[in-house]
Amino acid sequence: MRTVYLNGEYIPDTEAKVSIFDRGFLFADAIYEVTLVLDGKLIDFPNHMQRLKRSARELQFPFVPDVDQLLEVHRELIRRNGLVDGQIYIQITRGNALDRDFAFPPADTPGTILMFTQVRTAALDQAMKSGKAVVTMADLRWQRSDIKTVQLLYSSIAKMEAGRKRADDAWLVRDGLITEGTNNNAFIVTKDGRLVTRPLSTDILHGITRKAVLDCAKEMGLEFVERTFSVEEARQAKEAFSTSATTIVAAVTSIDGVVIGDGKPGPVGAKLREIYLRKGLDAAIG
């Protein structure tokens, strides 16, 4: 049984309850973050909290999360659950409006804060070792994908459709160009060795791991460019991978059944993952 955090209390997960009138439940009026934990330490915590505050501002939340307080809760959840490798999920909603109404509740309505741990398994690392197959699908999400909200139904549908096509994930496509994966940012390595990923905009999530990986590319002296790329360019790439806090760097070895490179995880992604882990652990918060 896990200990979770809900609105100021540490309680067993089986006892955690949220009102049916909470706007996170009724309207998906909520934001979230997932922070990686390795060796009992938080990876990239400040950047995740910075994005959490940005999401709150973009959705006009009347309150700003207290990062120092949230850090202490993260630490306490790690301690209480004996978490070594895994992740901590935090979700903040606009709160319980006491009824269903499209209008925002009064500004003094307390927000709901939920946090829980998840254990990291070896399966999460398998995508870098053996690679994953992706299929492309139309990107039908709302047009503020830069805000990390809990409106994830289409991403879930795309993930399930990928599974039905015997693939591991879907890369989403808008106007013939790849935006990102269902829960990750997309990268390719061109035949001339350049690293390419889509530039930041409202079309994609401003990935924390994405940014860290680009910093790692600078350390490698690897030339990279932030620009759009087509499905066909991705299929012809020398190498492809995705980034997220959950899988860090995950190799993509086929797109729509087309084998990428030699069909094995490539050296660029592997090296970037290695550097990320070293730098991340060096700067981790215990």
Backbone as numpy.savetxt, mean C-alpha at the origin, in Angstrom:
# Nx Ny Nz CAx CAy CAz Cx Cy Cz
-5.44 -15.10 19.97 -6.28 -13.91 19.97 -5.40 -12.66 19.97
-5.70 -11.75 19.07 -4.93 -10.51 18.99 -5.48 -9.44 19.92
-4.59 -8.59 20.37 -5.00 -7.36 21.03 -5.03 -6.27 19.98
-6.15 -5.56 19.90 -6.30 -4.47 18.95 -6.52 -3.17 19.72
-6.41 -2.08 19.00 -6.63 -0.76 19.60 -7.87 -0.16 18.96
-8.80 0.31 19.78 -10.00 0.95 19.28 -10.38 2.11 20.18
-10.26 3.31 19.65 -10.70 4.52 20.35 -10.17 4.61 21.78
-8.86 4.42 21.90 -8.23 4.64 23.20 -8.11 3.41 24.07
-8.63 2.27 23.62 -8.59 1.05 24.44 -7.86 -0.08 23.71
-7.15 -0.88 24.48 -6.54 -2.12 23.99 -7.46 -3.26 24.41
-8.02 -3.96 23.44 -9.01 -4.99 23.74 -8.79 -6.20 22.84
-9.31 -7.37 23.22 -9.23 -8.54 22.33 -9.97 -8.27 21.03
-9.47 -8.81 19.93 -10.10 -8.54 18.64 -11.56 -8.98 18.59
-11.92 -10.01 19.36 -13.30 -10.50 19.37 -14.26 -9.55 20.06
-13.72 -8.59 20.79 -14.58 -7.65 21.53 -14.66 -6.28 20.86
-13.93 -6.08 19.77 -13.90 -4.78 19.11 -15.19 -4.56 18.32
-15.85 -3.44 18.57 -17.13 -3.14 17.91 -17.17 -1.68 17.50
-17.76 -1.44 16.31 -17.94 -0.09 15.80 -19.41 0.10 15.49
-19.94 1.30 15.73 -21.35 1.59 15.50 -21.75 1.38 14.04
-22.97 0.94 13.83 -23.49 0.81 12.47 -23.63 2.19 11.81
-23.59 3.25 12.58 -23.70 4.59 12.03 -22.34 5.24 11.77
-21.28 4.49 12.00 -19.96 5.03 11.70 -19.84 5.27 10.20
-19.33 6.42 9.82 -19.28 6.78 8.40 -18.28 5.93 7.61
-17.34 5.32 8.30 -16.47 4.38 7.61 -17.25 3.18 7.11
-18.25 2.77 7.88 -19.08 1.62 7.53 -20.12 2.00 6.48
-20.74 3.18 6.61 -21.82 3.57 5.73 -21.36 4.18 4.41
-20.25 4.93 4.43 -19.85 5.68 3.25 -18.40 5.42 2.82
-17.71 4.50 3.46 -16.26 4.33 3.22 -15.55 5.66 3.45
-16.07 6.43 4.39 -15.52 7.75 4.73 -14.40 7.55 5.74
-13.29 6.99 5.24 -12.21 6.60 6.14 -10.90 6.50 5.37
-9.83 6.67 6.09 -8.48 6.56 5.53 -7.72 5.49 6.27
-6.63 5.02 5.67 -5.86 3.97 6.34 -4.40 4.03 5.93
-3.58 3.32 6.67 -2.17 3.10 6.35 -1.79 1.71 6.81
-0.78 1.14 6.19 -0.21 -0.13 6.61 1.29 0.06 6.72
1.82 -0.13 7.92 3.24 0.06 8.16 3.91 -1.29 8.36
4.98 -1.51 7.63 5.72 -2.77 7.71 6.49 -2.84 9.03
6.50 -4.02 9.64 7.28 -4.28 10.85 8.27 -5.40 10.55
9.55 -5.12 10.73 10.59 -6.12 10.56 11.44 -6.15 11.81
11.67 -7.35 12.33 12.47 -7.51 13.54 11.93 -6.64 14.67
10.60 -6.52 14.74 9.96 -5.75 15.81 10.07 -4.25 15.66
10.51 -3.77 14.49 10.71 -2.34 14.29 9.84 -1.83 13.13
9.47 -0.57 13.23 8.61 0.05 12.23 9.45 0.61 11.08
9.07 0.23 9.85 9.79 0.66 8.66 9.05 1.84 8.02
9.77 2.93 7.80 9.21 4.10 7.10 8.03 4.71 7.83
7.99 4.61 9.14 6.85 5.10 9.91 6.56 6.59 9.68
7.55 7.49 9.76 7.25 8.93 9.58 6.57 9.22 8.24
7.02 8.57 7.18 6.42 8.83 5.86 4.99 8.31 5.77
4.73 7.17 6.40 3.35 6.68 6.43 2.44 7.64 7.18
2.92 8.19 8.27 2.10 9.11 9.05 1.92 10.44 8.32
2.92 10.85 7.59 2.80 12.07 6.78 1.71 11.90 5.72
1.68 10.72 5.09 0.64 10.46 4.09 -0.73 10.35 4.75
-0.78 9.78 5.95 -2.06 9.68 6.67 -2.63 11.07 6.91
-1.78 11.99 7.33 -2.25 13.36 7.59 -2.69 14.03 6.29
-1.96 13.76 5.21 -2.36 14.32 3.92 -3.73 13.80 3.50
-3.96 12.50 3.67 -5.26 11.92 3.31 -6.37 12.57 4.12
-6.12 12.81 5.40 -7.13 13.45 6.27 -7.44 14.86 5.77
-6.41 15.59 5.37 -6.64 16.94 4.85 -7.41 16.92 3.55
-7.05 15.99 2.65 -7.72 15.93 1.35 -9.19 15.59 1.48
-9.55 14.83 2.50 -10.96 14.48 2.73 -11.64 15.45 3.69
-10.94 16.52 4.04 -11.49 17.57 4.89 -11.91 17.06 6.26
-11.12 16.13 6.80 -11.37 15.71 8.17 -11.14 16.92 9.08
-11.99 17.12 10.08 -11.84 18.29 10.96 -10.77 18.12 12.03
-10.07 16.99 12.00 -9.04 16.74 13.01 -7.81 16.19 12.30
-6.67 16.35 12.94 -5.41 15.85 12.41 -4.87 14.79 13.36
-4.52 13.60 12.88 -4.02 12.55 13.77 -2.77 13.01 14.53
-2.70 12.65 15.80 -1.53 12.96 16.64 -0.49 11.87 16.40
0.55 12.18 15.65 1.53 11.17 15.23 2.28 10.60 16.43
2.64 11.43 17.40 3.36 10.93 18.57 2.52 9.90 19.33
1.23 10.19 19.46 0.35 9.25 20.14 0.22 7.95 19.34
0.09 8.09 18.03 -0.05 6.90 17.19 1.22 6.04 17.23
2.37 6.68 17.34 3.63 5.93 17.44 3.63 5.07 18.70
3.19 5.65 19.80 3.15 4.88 21.04 2.18 3.70 20.94
1.07 3.90 20.26 0.11 2.80 20.08 0.73 1.71 19.20
1.41 2.10 18.14 2.10 1.12 17.29 3.07 0.28 18.13
3.85 0.94 18.94 4.84 0.24 19.76 4.15 -0.70 20.75
3.06 -0.23 21.33 2.37 -1.05 22.32 1.72 -2.27 21.68
1.19 -2.11 20.47 0.60 -3.25 19.79 1.65 -4.28 19.43
2.83 -3.81 19.02 3.94 -4.74 18.74 4.28 -5.52 19.99
4.35 -4.80 21.13 4.73 -5.44 22.39 3.65 -6.44 22.84
2.40 -6.01 22.84 1.32 -6.86 23.37 1.10 -8.10 22.51
1.34 -7.97 21.20 1.10 -9.11 20.31 2.36 -9.88 19.97
3.50 -9.47 20.56 4.76 -10.16 20.30 5.09 -10.20 18.83
4.78 -9.10 18.11 4.98 -9.07 16.67 6.46 -8.89 16.33
6.99 -9.79 15.52 8.38 -9.70 15.06 8.40 -9.19 13.62
7.80 -9.95 12.71 7.69 -9.54 11.31 6.22 -9.52 10.92
5.79 -8.41 10.39 4.38 -8.28 10.02 4.06 -6.86 9.62
2.88 -6.43 9.99 2.46 -5.09 9.64 1.40 -4.61 10.62
1.26 -3.31 10.69 0.23 -2.71 11.53 -0.69 -1.88 10.65
-1.97 -2.18 10.74 -3.01 -1.50 9.98 -3.66 -0.45 10.87
-3.79 0.77 10.37 -4.50 1.82 11.08 -5.59 2.37 10.18
-6.78 2.53 10.72 -7.90 3.10 9.98 -8.54 4.19 10.83
-8.76 5.33 10.20 -9.40 6.45 10.88 -10.61 6.87 10.07
-11.78 6.95 10.72 -13.00 7.36 10.03 -13.45 8.73 10.53
-14.42 9.30 9.83 -14.96 10.59 10.24 -15.84 10.45 11.48
-16.11 9.22 11.89 -16.78 8.98 13.16 -18.24 8.60 13.06
-18.86 8.52 14.20 -20.25 8.09 14.35 -21.15 9.32 14.31
-21.91 9.45 13.22 -22.79 10.62 13.04 -24.16 10.42 13.67
-24.40 9.26 14.30 -25.66 8.92 14.99 -26.83 8.70 14.04
-26.60 8.80 12.75 -27.62 8.53 11.75 -26.94 8.50 10.39
-27.68 8.15 9.35 -27.12 8.14 7.99 -27.51 9.42 7.28
-26.49 10.19 6.90 -26.72 11.46 6.22 -25.52 11.74 5.33
-25.77 12.13 4.07 -24.66 12.41 3.17 -23.83 13.60 3.64
-24.45 14.54 4.32 -23.71 15.69 4.83 -22.76 15.25 5.93
-21.59 15.90 6.00 -20.64 15.59 7.06 -21.27 15.89 8.42
-20.92 15.11 9.44 -21.43 15.39 10.79 -20.78 16.65 11.36
-21.24 17.13 12.50 -20.63 18.31 13.13 -19.13 18.13 13.30
-18.39 19.23 13.20 -16.93 19.18 13.23 -16.38 18.60 14.52
-17.15 18.65 15.61 -16.65 18.13 16.88 -16.98 16.64 17.07
-17.47 15.97 16.03 -17.74 14.53 16.11 -16.40 13.78 16.22
-16.23 12.97 17.27 -14.95 12.25 17.40 -14.76 11.24 16.27
-13.55 11.19 15.76 -13.24 10.18 14.75 -13.07 8.82 15.38
-13.21 7.77 14.59 -12.95 6.41 15.05 -11.55 6.02 14.63
-10.77 5.51 15.59 -9.40 5.07 15.30 -9.29 3.59 15.65
-8.97 2.80 14.65 -8.81 1.36 14.81 -7.41 0.96 14.36
-6.76 0.09 15.13 -5.43 -0.40 14.74 -5.32 -1.87 15.11
-4.66 -2.64 14.23 -4.42 -4.05 14.56 -3.17 -4.53 13.84
-2.63 -5.64 14.33 -1.41 -6.23 13.77 -1.77 -7.40 12.85
-0.85 -7.68 11.91 -0.95 -8.87 11.08 0.45 -9.49 10.99
0.52 -10.79 11.09 1.80 -11.49 11.03 2.23 -11.63 9.58
3.49 -11.35 9.32 4.04 -11.49 7.98 4.47 -12.94 7.78
4.09 -13.51 6.66 4.46 -14.90 6.38 5.46 -14.96 5.24
6.09 -16.09 5.09 7.08 -16.27 4.02 6.45 -16.11 2.65
5.13 -16.34 2.55 4.45 -16.23 1.26 4.55 -14.83 0.68
4.67 -13.83 1.57 4.76 -12.46 1.10 6.08 -12.20 0.37
7.10 -12.98 0.66 8.40 -12.81 0.01 8.53 -13.65 -1.26
7.56 -14.52 -1.50 7.69 -15.47 -2.59 7.69 -14.78 -3.96
6.97 -13.65 -4.06 6.86 -12.98 -5.36 8.21 -12.49 -5.87
9.13 -12.16 -4.96 10.45 -11.74 -5.43 11.29 -12.94 -5.81
11.05 -14.06 -5.16 11.84 -15.25 -5.43 11.42 -15.95 -6.71
10.12 -16.04 -6.94 9.63 -16.79 -8.10 8.91 -15.92 -9.11
8.53 -14.70 -8.74 7.82 -13.81 -9.64 6.33 -14.05 -9.63
5.59 -13.06 -10.09 4.13 -13.20 -10.14 3.62 -12.85 -11.53
2.49 -13.43 -11.87 1.83 -13.15 -13.13 0.77 -12.08 -12.90
0.71 -11.10 -13.79 -0.34 -10.09 -13.71 -1.11 -10.06 -15.02
-2.34 -9.61 -14.93 -3.16 -9.35 -16.11 -3.57 -7.89 -16.08
-3.88 -7.33 -17.23 -4.30 -5.93 -17.27 -5.82 -5.85 -17.29
-6.33 -4.82 -16.62 -7.77 -4.58 -16.55 -8.02 -3.09 -16.58
-9.19 -2.70 -17.03 -9.56 -1.29 -17.05 -9.56 -0.71 -15.64
-9.02 0.49 -15.50 -9.00 1.17 -14.20 -10.30 1.94 -14.04
-11.23 1.37 -13.28 -12.56 1.96 -13.10 -12.74 2.56 -11.71
-11.65 2.82 -11.02 -11.73 3.42 -9.68 -12.12 4.90 -9.77
-12.49 5.48 -8.62 -12.75 6.91 -8.60 -11.43 7.63 -8.88
-11.52 8.91 -9.23 -10.36 9.60 -9.77 -9.52 10.35 -8.72
-9.58 9.88 -7.47 -8.68 10.41 -6.45 -7.93 9.24 -5.80
-7.25 8.50 -6.67 -6.50 7.34 -6.19 -5.31 7.73 -5.34
-4.97 9.03 -5.33 -3.86 9.50 -4.50 -4.21 9.55 -3.02
-5.48 9.50 -2.70 -5.91 9.50 -1.30 -6.06 8.05 -0.85
-5.44 7.71 0.26 -5.48 6.31 0.72 -6.74 6.07 1.55
-7.85 5.89 0.84 -9.12 5.64 1.50 -9.42 4.14 1.52
-10.47 3.78 2.25 -10.87 2.37 2.33 -11.81 2.00 1.18
-11.96 2.86 0.19 -12.79 2.56 -0.97 -12.02 1.62 -1.90
-11.98 0.36 -1.56 -11.11 -0.59 -2.23 -11.88 -1.70 -2.95
-13.18 -1.50 -3.15 -13.98 -2.58 -3.72 -13.53 -2.94 -5.13
-13.28 -1.94 -5.98 -12.89 -2.27 -7.35 -11.54 -2.98 -7.37
-10.62 -2.54 -6.52 -9.33 -3.22 -6.44 -9.51 -4.67 -6.03
-10.44 -4.90 -5.12 -10.73 -6.27 -4.68 -11.32 -7.09 -5.83
-12.25 -6.48 -6.58 -12.84 -7.16 -7.74 -11.75 -7.50 -8.77
-10.85 -6.54 -9.01 -9.77 -6.77 -9.98 -8.85 -7.89 -9.52
-8.56 -7.93 -8.24 -7.72 -9.00 -7.70 -8.40 -10.36 -7.90
-9.68 -10.43 -7.63 -10.41 -11.68 -7.79 -10.49 -12.09 -9.26
-10.69 -11.12 -10.15 -10.74 -11.42 -11.58 -9.38 -11.95 -12.05
-8.31 -11.36 -11.52 -6.98 -11.86 -11.87 -6.84 -13.32 -11.46
-7.32 -13.65 -10.28 -7.26 -15.03 -9.81 -8.03 -15.97 -10.72
-9.18 -15.52 -11.20 -9.96 -16.36 -12.11 -9.22 -16.59 -13.42
-8.33 -15.66 -13.77 -7.53 -15.80 -14.98 -6.18 -16.47 -14.69
-6.09 -17.08 -13.51 -4.89 -17.79 -13.08 -3.67 -16.86 -12.97
-3.93 -15.63 -12.58 -2.85 -14.67 -12.35 -2.85 -14.28 -10.88
-1.79 -13.61 -10.46 -1.64 -13.24 -9.06 -2.16 -11.84 -8.75
-2.21 -10.99 -9.77 -2.62 -9.61 -9.53 -3.05 -8.99 -10.85
-3.62 -7.79 -10.77 -3.98 -7.03 -11.97 -3.25 -5.70 -11.96
-2.77 -5.30 -13.13 -2.29 -3.94 -13.34 -3.40 -3.20 -14.08
-3.76 -2.04 -13.55 -4.91 -1.30 -14.04 -4.50 -0.35 -15.16
-5.41 -0.16 -16.10 -5.09 0.59 -17.32 -6.13 1.68 -17.56
-5.65 2.89 -17.85 -6.52 4.01 -18.20 -5.96 4.68 -19.46
-6.79 4.82 -20.47 -6.38 5.42 -21.76 -5.16 4.71 -22.35
-5.12 3.41 -22.20 -4.05 2.61 -22.78 -2.76 2.60 -21.98
-2.74 3.32 -20.86 -1.54 3.44 -20.05 -1.75 2.79 -18.69
-0.73 2.11 -18.20 -0.82 1.46 -16.90 -0.77 2.52 -15.80
-1.72 2.43 -14.87 -1.69 3.33 -13.72 -0.90 2.68 -12.59
-1.44 1.59 -12.03 -0.77 0.87 -10.94 -1.45 -0.47 -10.73
-0.95 -1.23 -9.77 -1.57 -2.51 -9.43 -2.74 -2.31 -8.49
-3.36 -3.40 -8.09 -4.53 -3.30 -7.22 -4.17 -2.72 -5.86
-2.97 -3.00 -5.39 -2.52 -2.43 -4.11 -1.02 -2.16 -4.13
-0.53 -1.72 -5.28 0.91 -1.52 -5.43 1.20 -0.59 -6.60
2.40 -0.04 -6.62 2.85 0.78 -7.74 3.61 -0.09 -8.74
3.50 0.26 -10.02 4.08 -0.55 -11.10 5.37 0.07 -11.63
6.36 -0.78 -11.87 7.66 -0.38 -12.42 8.03 -1.30 -13.57
8.75 -0.75 -14.55 9.39 -1.58 -15.56 10.83 -1.14 -15.73
11.64 -2.05 -16.26 13.01 -1.73 -16.67 13.05 -1.90 -18.17
13.37 -0.82 -18.90 13.38 -0.87 -20.36 14.58 -1.66 -20.87
14.56 -1.96 -22.13 15.65 -2.77 -22.71 16.99 -2.05 -22.66
16.97 -0.70 -22.57 18.24 0.03 -22.44 18.62 0.28 -20.98
17.88 -0.38 -20.05 18.27 -0.37 -18.65 17.70 0.74 -17.80
16.78 1.53 -18.31 16.18 2.61 -17.53 15.02 2.09 -16.68
14.95 2.58 -15.46 13.83 2.26 -14.58 12.73 3.28 -14.85
11.50 2.79 -15.04 10.37 3.67 -15.38 9.20 3.38 -14.44
8.59 4.44 -13.94 7.36 4.31 -13.17 6.51 5.54 -13.43
5.21 5.40 -13.30 4.29 6.50 -13.61 4.50 7.67 -12.64
4.43 8.91 -13.12 4.62 10.06 -12.24 3.47 10.23 -11.27
3.72 10.93 -10.17 2.69 11.17 -9.17 1.60 12.08 -9.74
0.37 11.73 -9.43 -0.79 12.53 -9.84 -1.97 11.98 -9.04
-3.17 12.45 -9.36 -4.35 11.90 -8.70 -4.70 10.51 -9.22
-3.98 10.03 -10.25 -4.28 8.73 -10.86 -3.73 7.55 -10.06
-2.72 7.79 -9.22 -2.10 6.68 -8.49 -1.87 7.06 -7.03
-1.71 6.05 -6.22 -1.34 6.26 -4.84 0.11 6.72 -4.77
0.38 7.70 -3.94 1.74 8.18 -3.76 2.46 7.23 -2.81
2.92 6.12 -3.36 3.44 5.02 -2.56 4.67 5.39 -1.74
4.65 5.00 -0.48 5.80 5.24 0.40 6.97 4.35 -0.04
6.69 3.10 -0.35 7.74 2.20 -0.82 8.21 2.61 -2.20
7.32 3.11 -3.04 7.68 3.63 -4.35 8.76 4.69 -4.20
8.52 5.66 -3.33 9.48 6.75 -3.12 10.81 6.20 -2.60
10.73 5.28 -1.64 11.95 4.72 -1.07 12.76 3.96 -2.11
12.07 3.24 -2.99 12.76 2.48 -4.04 13.45 3.43 -5.03
12.82 4.54 -5.35 13.47 5.51 -6.22 14.71 6.10 -5.55
14.65 6.30 -4.25 15.84 6.75 -3.51 16.95 5.69 -3.58
16.55 4.43 -3.52 17.52 3.34 -3.63 18.13 3.31 -5.03
17.32 3.63 -6.04 17.83 3.67 -7.41 18.92 4.73 -7.54
18.72 5.86 -6.87 19.75 6.90 -6.88 21.04 6.38 -6.27
20.93 5.64 -5.17 22.12 5.07 -4.52 22.84 4.10 -5.44
22.07 3.36 -6.25 22.65 2.42 -7.20 23.29 3.13 -8.40
22.95 4.40 -8.58 23.39 5.09 -9.79 22.57 4.67 -10.99
21.36 4.17 -10.72 20.49 3.66 -11.78 19.69 4.82 -12.38
19.71 4.93 -13.68 18.93 5.98 -14.34 17.45 5.61 -14.29
16.63 6.57 -13.87 15.20 6.30 -13.84 14.44 7.53 -14.33
13.22 7.29 -14.77 12.37 8.37 -15.26 10.94 8.11 -14.80
10.28 9.16 -14.37 8.87 9.07 -13.98 8.04 9.54 -15.16
7.43 8.59 -15.85 6.60 8.89 -17.01 5.58 7.76 -17.19
4.59 8.03 -18.00 3.60 6.98 -18.28 4.20 5.94 -19.23
3.65 4.75 -19.18 4.05 3.70 -20.13 2.85 2.84 -20.47
2.86 2.33 -21.68 1.72 1.57 -22.20 1.80 0.10 -21.79
0.69 -0.59 -22.01 0.67 -2.03 -21.76 1.69 -2.72 -22.64
1.76 -2.32 -23.91 2.68 -2.97 -24.83 4.14 -2.74 -24.42
4.46 -1.53 -23.96 5.83 -1.28 -23.51 6.16 -2.15 -22.30
5.18 -2.32 -21.42 5.41 -3.16 -20.25 5.65 -4.61 -20.64
4.89 -5.08 -21.61 5.05 -6.48 -22.06 6.42 -6.71 -22.70
6.99 -5.66 -23.28 8.28 -5.79 -23.94 9.45 -5.41 -23.03
9.17 -5.13 -21.78 10.21 -4.69 -20.86 11.23 -5.79 -20.57
12.39 -5.35 -20.17 13.45 -6.28 -19.77 13.13 -6.88 -18.41
12.44 -6.10 -17.60 12.13 -6.52 -16.23 10.93 -5.71 -15.76
10.15 -6.27 -14.83 9.01 -5.56 -14.27 8.84 -5.97 -12.81
8.33 -5.06 -12.01 8.06 -5.39 -10.61 7.08 -4.37 -10.04
6.55 -4.68 -8.88 5.67 -3.77 -8.18 6.23 -3.49 -6.79
5.79 -2.39 -6.19 6.26 -2.03 -4.85 5.07 -1.75 -3.95
5.20 -2.16 -2.69 4.19 -1.87 -1.67 4.81 -2.14 -0.31
4.17 -1.62 0.73 4.68 -1.87 2.08 4.55 -3.33 2.46
3.61 -4.03 1.84 3.38 -5.43 2.19 4.42 -6.35 1.56
4.70 -6.16 0.28 5.61 -7.07 -0.42 6.97 -6.44 -0.73
7.13 -5.16 -0.43 8.35 -4.38 -0.69 8.58 -4.30 -2.20
9.38 -5.19 -2.76 9.56 -5.27 -4.21 9.18 -6.68 -4.64
8.20 -6.78 -5.54 7.72 -8.09 -5.99 7.88 -8.19 -7.50
8.64 -9.16 -7.94 8.92 -9.32 -9.36 7.66 -9.70 -10.13
7.52 -9.14 -11.33 6.44 -9.51 -12.26 7.11 -10.22 -13.43
6.74 -11.46 -13.63 7.41 -12.27 -14.67 6.54 -12.52 -15.89
5.26 -12.14 -15.83 4.44 -12.21 -17.04 3.31 -11.20 -16.93
2.93 -10.64 -18.09 1.82 -9.69 -18.18 0.89 -10.16 -19.28
-0.34 -10.48 -18.92 -1.31 -11.01 -19.88 -0.78 -12.24 -20.60
-0.02 -13.05 -19.89 0.52 -14.28 -20.46 1.81 -14.10 -21.23
2.24 -12.85 -21.43 3.49 -12.58 -22.14 4.63 -12.61 -21.13
5.62 -13.45 -21.37 6.75 -13.59 -20.46 7.61 -12.33 -20.50
7.97 -11.83 -19.32 8.82 -10.64 -19.22 10.27 -11.09 -19.07
11.15 -10.57 -19.93 12.56 -10.94 -19.88 12.73 -12.43 -20.10
13.47 -13.05 -19.16 13.68 -14.49 -19.27 12.70 -15.28 -18.40
11.68 -14.58 -17.91 10.65 -15.26 -17.12 11.02 -15.47 -15.67
12.15 -14.88 -15.25 12.60 -15.00 -13.87 12.71 -13.61 -13.24
12.64 -13.52 -11.91 12.84 -12.23 -11.25 14.16 -11.61 -11.69
14.13 -10.32 -12.01 15.31 -9.66 -12.56 16.26 -9.10 -11.51
17.48 -8.80 -11.90 18.50 -8.33 -10.97 18.26 -6.92 -10.44
17.60 -6.06 -11.22 17.37 -4.69 -10.76 16.42 -4.68 -9.57
15.30 -5.38 -9.71 14.35 -5.45 -8.60 14.96 -6.09 -7.37
15.74 -7.15 -7.57 16.38 -7.83 -6.44 17.35 -6.91 -5.70
18.13 -6.14 -6.47 19.09 -5.23 -5.84 18.39 -4.09 -5.13
17.34 -3.56 -5.72 16.58 -2.49 -5.08 15.96 -2.98 -3.77
15.47 -4.20 -3.77 14.89 -4.78 -2.55 15.97 -4.92 -1.48
17.13 -5.37 -1.87 18.24 -5.54 -0.93 18.62 -4.21 -0.28
18.75 -3.18 -1.10 19.11 -1.86 -0.57 18.00 -1.31 0.31
16.75 -1.48 -0.13 15.62 -0.99 0.65 15.61 -1.61 2.05
15.81 -2.92 2.11 15.78 -3.59 3.41 16.92 -3.09 4.31
18.09 -2.90 3.74 19.21 -2.40 4.53 18.95 -1.00 5.04
18.54 -0.10 4.16 18.28 1.28 4.55 17.08 1.36 5.50
16.06 0.56 5.22 14.87 0.59 6.06 15.14 0.15 7.48
15.91 -0.92 7.62 16.23 -1.41 8.97 17.16 -0.46 9.69
18.08 0.17 8.95 18.99 1.15 9.58 18.21 2.32 10.17
17.11 2.72 9.51 16.34 3.87 9.95 15.07 3.48 10.69
14.88 2.19 10.97 13.64 1.72 11.59 13.47 2.27 13.01
12.22 2.39 13.40 11.87 2.87 14.74 11.47 1.70 15.61
12.17 1.53 16.71 11.86 0.41 17.61 10.96 0.83 18.75
